[in-house]
Amino acid sequence: MISELVDHLWQSTLFVGAAWLLTLALRRNRAQVRYWVWFIASIKFLAPLALLVAVGELVPKQAAAPVVRAQWVIAAEQIGEPLATLPVAVVREQRANRDYLAAGALGVWACGFAAVSIFWLVRWRRVAALRRSAVPASMEFPVPAMFASGVVGSVVEPGVFGIFRPVLLLPHGIGERLTPAQLEAILAHELCHVRRRDNLTAAIHMAVQAIFWFHPLVWWVGARLIDERERACDEEVLRLGSKPQVYAEGILNVCRLYVES
């Protein structure tokens, strides 16, 4: 079991290294392309190579001819068996030590898994409380009717909450602190997250972080996903026609009024 886990970890580590080299080669491409490269690297942690091999073994194969061994080979193996066999007491001791080591490692992993899961749960409950306190946004916000939106009284930056039925949460008074063009650009950015299903892919990587919390590359991949995700939405906002200067001013105003506080 431990050897299989070690094999999976170094294989996933090599996969992340290959993904990093690929993103360097794609640095002049769209951020969305690099984002999916990093997301595939994240998914690799949940798909061990041994699982893929096991699936391949399910494919019917032609029966191979039985291997015929010479009599002198069988006799040599039988002679060598007593020399290679350890005493029963030594074998039991080694097996007990491995069991203790595996139990200790499992206990440490369980503590880390619980800590990360509780951290994510606390954050989710905090945002869920904001969602429950939100009131429907007025029609003055340029939000398409297909997307649900609400206004919260807390001083928080605009954001999207939820996976399958996402809701765009806006801080109270944001329409009075940003120009119409700035507000439209900021809302276009958040609605891009909704269309891309970023909360769903983020939740999948959160599961990867909870399971493989001890692997530093998992957290590094998470940072790369956030960076490329935001860049992809920025590119989409500019592609839709927002002026770069107006969009940048809107982001700076949001940071000054909400994120910093």
Residue pairs with C-beta under 8 A, 6 or more apart in sequence:
1 102
2 98
2 101
2 102
2 105
4 48
4 50
7 49
7 50
8 48
8 49
8 50
9 212
9 215
11 44
11 48
11 49
12 44
12 45
12 215
12 217
13 215
13 217
15 41
15 44
16 41
16 44
16 217
16 220
16 221
19 37
19 38
19 40
19 41
19 221
22 37
23 34
23 37
23 38
23 224
26 33
26 34
26 37
27 34
30 232
30 235
31 228
31 229
31 231
31 232
31 234
31 235
32 196
32 228
32 232
32 235
34 228
35 225
35 228
35 229
35 231
35 232
38 221
38 224
38 225
38 228
39 201
39 204
39 205
39 225
41 221
42 204
42 205
42 208
42 218
42 221
42 222
42 225
43 204
43 208
45 208
45 211
45 212
45 215
45 218
46 204
46 207
46 208
46 211
109 214
112 213
112 214
113 210
113 211
113 213
115 213
116 209
116 210
116 213
117 210
120 206
120 210
127 159
127 161
128 161
130 152
130 154
130 156
130 161
130 169
131 150
131 161
131 162
131 167
131 169
133 152
133 153
133 154
134 150
134 151
134 152
134 167
134 169
135 150
135 151
136 149
136 150
136 151
137 143
137 149
137 150
137 151
137 168
137 170
138 151
140 175
141 149
141 170
141 175
141 183
141 187
142 183
142 184
142 187
143 149
143 168
143 187
143 191
144 191
147 166
147 168
147 191
147 194
148 165
148 166
148 167
148 168
149 167
149 168
149 169
149 170
150 167
150 168
150 169
150 170
151 169
151 170
151 171
151 172
152 169
152 170
152 171
152 172
153 172
154 171
155 171
155 258
155 261
156 169
156 171
156 258
157 171
157 254
157 255
157 258
157 259
158 168
158 169
158 170
158 171
158 174
158 186
158 187
158 190
158 254
158 258
159 168
159 169
159 190
160 166
160 167
160 168
160 169
160 190
160 193
160 194
160 198
160 199
161 167
161 169
161 199
162 199
163 199
163 200
163 203
164 200
166 193
166 194
166 199
168 187
168 190
168 191
168 194
171 258
174 183
174 254
174 257
174 258
175 183
177 253
177 257
178 186
178 250
178 253
178 254
179 246
179 250
181 242
181 243
181 246
181 250
182 246
182 247
182 249
182 250
182 253
183 250
184 242
185 237
185 242
185 246
185 247
185 250
186 250
186 251
186 254
188 236
188 237
188 240
188 242
189 233
189 234
189 236
189 237
192 232
192 233
192 236
192 237
193 199
193 229
193 233
196 229
196 232
196 233
198 229
201 225
202 225
202 229
205 221
205 222
205 225
208 218
209 218
209 219
209 222
212 218
234 247
237 247
238 244
238 247
